[in-house]
Structures are given as structure tokens and as C-alpha cells.
Amino acid sequence: MIRVPRLFIEFYDLARAADDCEALMRLLVDVALDLGFDRVAMLHTAALIRRHPWLIRFDNYPFGWDRRLVVRGYRVIDPVLMAVRRRESGLLWPDGLPGAQFGDLQKTILEEGKRCGIRQGFTVPANVPGEPEGSISFATRSTRRIGWERLMLADAIGRTAFDQMRRIMGLGIGPDAAASITERERECIYWIAHGKSNQDVADLLGIDVETVRTYLKRVFLKLGRLNTRSQLVYEAMRLGLIDALPSVSSERGT
């Protein structure tokens, strides 16, 4: 019989009961300390570039540390996030970083991290299909080797925390919401995604413009969390309600 560590069971139960982001992050920080990690970060990589209600970004790293990780305001150069981008399993920094081909900027970040007490750590990838790439990092000032039990617990706890943060933030709408979209509503979304106005859609579908507005209002209510037409298009593509948009060149050719 497999025995699940009590630390994980307690965290799992508390995380599922958490109803706000700050409470969940406090739980994660506390359990990270129990595992011997001084710092923890849970984020969508894109949140380092810009904050957005749909992007996860919580950490207790040194103030201003995030500014070192982005150049020209749009490119993330954090060596850990670069290394974990294409992984499914967690990355133990001492194993995965030394052999990587980093430039001077990444090497500088690693050296500055050591001076700031971020000497080694473990990063769990959290890449959900259709959503921005994400991760949970556990870091420590200690140079002692991180044992396998701690790594496995950090991996399980990190993935649980990310899933529960997505739940609290309303990310990852289930299949029932997508299934409730009617064919006519899907057609409206399709033409909106191609830059058509409500009147354009009405003309294309041979219906009244007020009917188009009604369809779109229903879609916004069904999918939730949406405030703009751009968000609607993004969510529809993520859920597979419409295909990826054609390129500009192919659009011009039609």
C-alpha cells in the first residue's frame, strides 16, 4: 500500500478549500518553508511582461527581481524559465542548468541570484494546452543537495497549487460550457474573429443585427470572465469553438 505523506494531504485539502488567491499563496509559501524552500513563485511567464486578470503571478522573491528577467520590456530571459519551457517533468536547477547554453545575460542572472540568496531550486512546469506557459519554482539559499522526497513533494504540491489557482481565477472552463454554444452562436464568433462588425455578421447570416447582439450576449454569459471581443476570440480558439485564424496573407487572397 502506498503511503501518501501527510504534508501533501493537508496541503491538498486546504488548497481545495481556498477561495481567494492570497490565501492559496500563503498556503504555498508555508508548505514551501516546511520543505526547506525560502522562496516560491507561481506564474504564467507572460505575466512578467504584463499583468492581466487572466495571468497568474505570485511570488515572494526579492523586490524588483522580476525586472532582471525581462529585456526591452517584451522578452523573458530568465534561464530557469527558458530551460523548463519544453519540459514535462520538474527541473532541478543544479542538474538542468549547468550544461545549458546560456548567454551573458542569463549567466549574470544566475550569479545575481546566488548573491540574493537564490542559490538552487526546483521548477515544476505547468503548461496547460491552450493557455500561456506556466511554472511553479521553489528556491533556497542552501547549497545542500535537495533530496528526492522533497522534490517529489514539491512537484505534487506545485501542480496542485497551480490547478487550484486556475480554479480560483476562473481559468480552464470545462467542456460543458463549450458544449452549450449553439451552431448559430459559433458562426457569430467565427465572423467576429475575422474582424466583422455586428452588422456585417447579420448581413452574412441573413439575420437581424439585434439577433446577433442577443447571440453574443448569450455567449459572454455562457463562457464567463469575458469583457471584450478580443477575449471572446481568444477563449473560443482555446476551447476549439473556432479554428486558428488564417494568416493576413491568406485573408487578403480571399
Backbone torsions as a table, in degrees:
resi	resn	phi	psi	omega
1	MET	NA	131.5	179.9
2	ILE	-80.5	130.8	178.7
3	ARG	-100.9	119.1	178.9
4	VAL	-86.1	127.2	-178.8
5	PRO	-55.8	137.9	-177.7
6	ARG	-60.5	-32.9	-179.9
7	LEU	-57.2	-42.8	-179.8
8	PHE	-71.3	-42.7	-179.4
9	ILE	-58.4	-46.3	-179.3
10	GLU	-63.7	-43.4	179.5
11	PHE	-64.2	-43.8	-178.8
12	TYR	-57.2	-47.3	-178.8
13	ASP	-65.5	-43.1	-179.0
14	LEU	-68.9	-38.9	-179.5
15	ALA	-65.2	-40.2	179.7
16	ARG	-67.4	-26.0	179.9
17	ALA	-87.1	-14.9	-177.9
18	ALA	-65.0	139.5	-177.9
19	ASP	-121.9	8.5	172.8
20	ASP	-147.7	156.8	-172.7
21	CYS	-62.6	-43.0	-177.4
22	GLU	-63.9	-39.7	179.2
23	ALA	-64.0	-42.0	179.1
24	LEU	-65.5	-39.5	-179.4
25	MET	-66.7	-36.7	176.4
26	ARG	-62.4	-40.9	176.7
27	LEU	-60.7	-42.8	-178.5
28	LEU	-66.5	-42.0	178.5
29	VAL	-62.2	-42.7	-178.5
30	ASP	-64.9	-44.8	-178.6
31	VAL	-70.7	-30.9	175.7
32	ALA	-62.8	-41.4	177.3
33	LEU	-63.2	-39.4	177.1
34	ASP	-61.1	-30.9	179.3
35	LEU	-86.4	-3.1	178.2
36	GLY	93.0	16.7	178.8
37	PHE	-105.5	129.1	-178.2
38	ASP	-82.0	-28.8	-174.6
39	ARG	-127.2	149.4	176.5
40	VAL	-147.4	141.9	177.8
41	ALA	-137.2	131.2	176.1
42	MET	-126.4	118.5	-173.8
43	LEU	-160.3	158.9	161.0
44	HIS	-86.3	131.8	-176.4
45	THR	-54.6	-37.9	-178.7
46	ALA	-62.0	-21.2	-179.4
47	ALA	-70.0	-16.5	175.0
48	LEU	-70.9	-24.6	-179.2
49	ILE	-88.8	-43.1	179.4
50	ARG	-151.5	143.0	176.3
51	ARG	-84.8	144.2	-177.9
52	HIS	-154.7	144.6	-178.8
53	PRO	-56.3	-23.8	-178.8
54	TRP	-93.3	-3.4	-176.3
55	LEU	-105.4	131.4	178.9
56	ILE	-81.0	132.8	175.0
57	ARG	-158.6	101.7	177.4
58	PHE	-141.6	135.7	177.2
59	ASP	-162.7	164.6	172.3
60	ASN	-122.6	33.1	176.3
61	TYR	-71.4	165.5	179.0
62	PRO	-55.2	142.6	-178.3
63	PHE	-57.6	132.4	178.2
64	GLY	85.0	-3.0	-178.7
65	TRP	-60.6	-36.5	-177.2
66	ASP	-60.2	-28.5	-178.2
67	ARG	-67.6	-21.6	177.9
68	ARG	-75.3	-18.0	-169.3
69	LEU	-94.6	-3.1	-176.9
70	VAL	-128.2	133.5	177.0
71	VAL	-115.7	144.1	179.9
72	ARG	56.4	17.3	174.9
73	GLY	76.7	0.5	-176.0
74	TYR	-141.0	-5.3	-176.0
75	ARG	-124.4	121.9	179.2
76	VAL	-84.9	127.3	-176.8
77	ILE	-119.1	11.7	178.5
78	ASP	-57.3	121.1	-177.0
79	PRO	-62.5	-33.6	179.4
80	VAL	-67.0	-47.8	-179.6
81	LEU	-65.5	-33.6	176.9
82	MET	-66.8	-39.4	-177.0
83	ALA	-72.8	-32.0	-175.0
84	VAL	-89.6	-7.1	-173.1
85	ARG	-55.7	-40.6	-174.8
86	ARG	-105.5	24.0	-177.3
87	ARG	-110.1	153.9	170.7
88	GLU	-103.6	-33.0	180.0
89	SER	-93.3	162.4	-179.6
90	GLY	-66.9	154.5	-178.6
91	LEU	-111.8	115.3	171.7
92	LEU	-83.8	116.2	-170.6
93	TRP	-53.2	-47.9	-178.0
94	PRO	-60.8	-24.4	179.9
95	ASP	-88.5	-38.8	-171.9
96	GLY	-94.7	-17.2	-174.9
97	LEU	-95.3	-37.9	-174.0
98	PRO	-56.8	-37.4	-176.4
99	GLY	-87.8	-2.9	-177.7
100	ALA	-74.6	149.6	179.6
101	GLN	-89.5	92.7	-179.2
102	PHE	-104.6	153.6	174.9
103	GLY	-86.2	-176.8	-177.6
104	ASP	-62.0	-37.5	-178.9
105	LEU	-63.4	-43.8	179.9
106	GLN	-66.6	-40.1	178.3
107	LYS	-63.2	-37.3	178.1
108	THR	-65.0	-40.4	178.7
109	ILE	-61.9	-43.1	179.4
110	LEU	-62.8	-41.5	179.9
111	GLU	-68.7	-41.8	178.0
112	GLU	-65.6	-34.8	177.4
113	GLY	-60.6	-41.8	178.5
114	LYS	-62.6	-39.8	179.6
115	ARG	-68.7	-25.9	179.6
116	CYS	-91.2	4.1	179.5
117	GLY	88.9	14.4	176.1
118	ILE	-106.2	78.7	-170.3
119	ARG	-90.9	-38.3	177.1
120	GLN	-153.1	165.1	-177.7
121	GLY	-173.8	-169.9	-176.7
122	PHE	-142.7	127.5	-178.2
123	THR	-119.4	129.4	-179.4
124	VAL	-103.2	120.4	176.7
125	PRO	-70.7	144.3	177.9
126	ALA	-136.5	71.6	-174.8
127	ASN	-102.5	98.1	-179.4
128	VAL	-89.0	125.9	-179.8
129	PRO	-52.1	132.5	179.2
130	GLY	84.8	-0.8	178.8
131	GLU	-123.9	161.2	177.9
132	PRO	-59.6	151.5	179.5
133	GLU	-63.8	142.5	-177.8
134	GLY	-136.8	173.0	-179.4
135	SER	-165.8	161.4	172.5
136	ILE	-128.4	122.4	-178.2
137	SER	-114.7	135.7	174.3
138	PHE	-114.7	124.3	-176.3
139	ALA	-128.0	155.1	-179.7
140	THR	-144.3	152.0	175.9
141	ARG	-80.6	-14.0	-179.1
142	SER	-71.0	149.0	176.1
143	THR	-103.8	2.2	178.9
144	ARG	-70.3	145.6	-179.6
145	ARG	-60.7	134.6	179.5
146	ILE	-84.1	121.6	-176.1
147	GLY	-70.6	160.9	-176.5
148	TRP	-64.9	-35.3	179.3
149	GLU	-63.3	-43.1	177.5
150	ARG	-62.9	-39.8	179.8
151	LEU	-63.9	-44.7	-179.1
152	MET	-65.6	-38.8	177.6
153	LEU	-67.0	-42.6	179.1
154	ALA	-62.3	-40.3	179.3
155	ASP	-61.8	-50.3	-178.1
156	ALA	-65.4	-41.8	-179.3
157	ILE	-68.3	-41.0	179.9
158	GLY	-62.3	-45.3	-179.9
159	ARG	-65.7	-39.6	177.5
160	THR	-62.8	-44.6	-179.1
161	ALA	-62.0	-42.1	-178.9
162	PHE	-65.1	-43.4	178.9
163	ASP	-61.9	-42.1	-179.2
164	GLN	-71.3	-32.4	175.2
165	MET	-65.5	-40.5	176.6
166	ARG	-61.4	-39.4	178.3
167	ARG	-62.2	-48.6	-177.4
168	ILE	-62.6	-39.1	-178.0
169	MET	-81.6	-5.5	178.2
170	GLY	80.9	21.0	178.5
171	LEU	-83.9	158.5	175.3
172	GLY	70.5	60.7	177.2
173	ILE	-60.6	136.7	-176.9
174	GLY	-71.6	170.9	-176.6
175	PRO	-64.8	-24.2	-178.8
176	ASP	-62.4	-39.2	-179.9
177	ALA	-64.3	-43.7	179.5
178	ALA	-66.5	-39.4	-178.1
179	ALA	-66.4	-23.5	-177.8
180	SER	-79.1	-9.1	179.1
181	ILE	-74.5	124.4	-179.2
182	THR	-77.7	166.4	179.7
183	GLU	-62.7	-39.7	179.3
184	ARG	-65.5	-40.2	177.8
185	GLU	-65.0	-38.5	178.4
186	ARG	-63.3	-39.3	178.1
187	GLU	-63.4	-40.2	177.6
188	CYS	-62.0	-44.6	179.4
189	ILE	-61.4	-42.0	-178.6
190	TYR	-57.2	-47.9	-177.2
191	TRP	-74.3	-31.5	174.0
192	ILE	-62.1	-40.0	179.0
193	ALA	-63.3	-23.6	179.3
194	HIS	-96.0	19.1	172.3
195	GLY	82.1	13.8	-178.2
196	LYS	-82.6	145.4	175.1
197	SER	-80.0	170.2	177.5
198	ASN	-58.5	-40.1	179.4
199	GLN	-66.0	-40.0	176.7
200	ASP	-59.0	-45.3	-178.8
201	VAL	-63.3	-41.7	178.8
202	ALA	-60.0	-43.4	-179.8
203	ASP	-65.7	-41.9	-178.2
204	LEU	-65.8	-36.9	-176.5
205	LEU	-94.2	-7.4	179.5
206	GLY	70.1	36.6	179.5
207	ILE	-129.1	171.7	-179.4
208	ASP	-75.4	148.1	-178.8
209	VAL	-63.6	-31.5	177.5
210	GLU	-67.0	-31.3	176.1
211	THR	-66.9	-39.3	176.5
212	VAL	-60.9	-46.0	179.4
213	ARG	-60.2	-39.7	178.6
214	THR	-63.9	-44.2	177.9
215	TYR	-58.4	-45.5	-177.0
216	LEU	-67.8	-37.2	176.5
217	LYS	-61.1	-41.0	178.5
218	ARG	-63.2	-41.5	179.9
219	VAL	-62.5	-45.1	179.9
220	PHE	-60.6	-39.7	179.3
221	LEU	-68.5	-39.6	-177.6
222	LYS	-68.6	-41.8	-176.3
223	LEU	-85.6	-29.8	176.7
224	GLY	69.1	167.1	174.0
225	ARG	63.4	1.4	-172.9
226	LEU	-100.2	135.6	-179.5
227	ASN	-119.7	-22.2	-175.9
228	THR	-131.8	165.9	178.1
229	ARG	-68.2	-33.2	177.3
230	SER	-62.5	-42.0	177.6
231	GLN	-64.5	-37.9	177.9
232	LEU	-60.9	-45.3	-179.4
233	VAL	-63.3	-45.2	179.9
234	TYR	-59.0	-46.4	-177.3
235	GLU	-67.2	-38.6	179.6
236	ALA	-63.8	-39.5	177.4
237	MET	-67.3	-40.8	-178.7
238	ARG	-63.4	-37.7	-177.8
239	LEU	-86.0	-2.9	179.5
240	GLY	78.8	16.7	178.3
241	LEU	-71.7	-30.9	174.7
242	ILE	-135.4	158.0	178.2
243	ASP	-77.7	165.8	175.6
244	ALA	-57.6	144.7	-176.4
245	LEU	-67.6	146.2	176.5
246	PRO	-68.9	159.4	178.5
247	SER	-69.5	164.5	179.4
248	VAL	-59.9	-40.6	-177.7
249	SER	-64.3	-40.3	179.9
250	SER	-70.8	-32.3	176.7
251	GLU	-64.3	-41.8	-178.7
252	ARG	-66.4	-24.6	-178.1
253	GLY	-82.2	-7.6	-178.1
254	THR	-92.0	NA	NA
